[in-house]
């Protein structure tokens, strides 16, 4: 059974930082592209950051220079360090795993709420 479990969300003031983590089980973690998406009310889910098996990364323009994605293949975890948070970063953040060869194997976590507000 595949599970992706996010943690680390919460309430933070503008300019603050949070670190999200996603623990994966039931997959060969090192063969998966890992990504963070977010969705706010009334908006479509959007890609925030992705990290590939070779550790190359992609970021949404809106978070470049503020967010950093990383992975630990030994611990089957992917993290998202979020700095200089803005109110517009408020959303539910989801972890996603995509097998790099069999790309139809896609798994999502349940999401964690991030609220940026004073």
N, C-alpha and C positions, 0 to 999 in steps of 0.2 A: 504494500500500500504506500503510495506516494504522499508525502506530507511536506508542505512548506509552511513554516510557522514564523510569522513576523513578530518583532518586539521592538520596544524603544520609542514608540510614539508618545505624544503627550501635548501639553500646553506650554508654549514658550513665548517670550516677548520678542518683538521685532529686534533684529540684530543678534539674537541668541543662536544657540547651536543645539542640535540633537543628533544622535547616532542611532540609526535603524539597523537591525540585524534580522537575517532570515536564516533559519536552520532547516536544512533539507534532509529528508530521509526517503529511502525507497528508490533512489535514482543513482546512476553512476555520475556523481557530481562533476567530476573533471571533464566529462564529455558534454556538459551542458553549457550553453550560453545563459548567463544569469542577468536579470534585469530588474529594475525598479520602475514601476508605473505609478501614476497617481490619477485620482479622479475627484473632482469637486462637484458640488450639486449643480445640475443643469449643464454640465460639460462632459465631453467624451473623455474616456480614459486616454492618457497620453504617456508616451515614453519619457522617463526622466533620465535614466542612465542605464547602460548595458556594459557588461564585461564578458569577454570571450574567453575560450579555453586557453588562448595564448596570452591572456591578460591585457590585450588591447581593449580600449574603452571608447564608448560614444556617450555624448551628453546632449541633452536638449540645450538650445541656445540660452534659454532662460535661467539655467542653473550653472552654466560654465563659469569656472573660477570660484564658485561657492560650494558646490557639492563634489564629493569624491567617492567613487565606488571602488570596492576592493573585494577580493575573495580569498578564502582559505580552503584549499582543496583537502587538506588534511582533516579539517573540522567540518567540512560540508556546510560552510557558512558564507554568506555574502552580506556585506555591510554597505551602508550609505551614510557617510559623514556629511551633515548639512550644517553649513556655517552661514552667517549673515542672513538669517532667515527673514523673509518678508511676509506680510499678510497674504499675499497672493500665492504663497507656498502652501497655504492651508488646503488640505485634501486628505482623502484616504489613500495611503500608500500601499501598493501591492508588490509582492515579489513574484517573479515569473521565471520558470525554467523551460528552456527549449533545447532538445537534443540537437547537437550540431550536425548530425547526419540524418537521423529520422525526425525531420522538423515537425511532423504531425504530432509528435510527443511533446505536448505543451501542458505545463502545470502551473497553477496559480495558488498563492496563499490566500488567506482570508482577509487580509488587509489590516492596517493599523492607522489610527487617526492621528494626524498632525495638525495642530491648531496654533497659528501664530497670531497673537493678539496681545494688546496691552491692557 
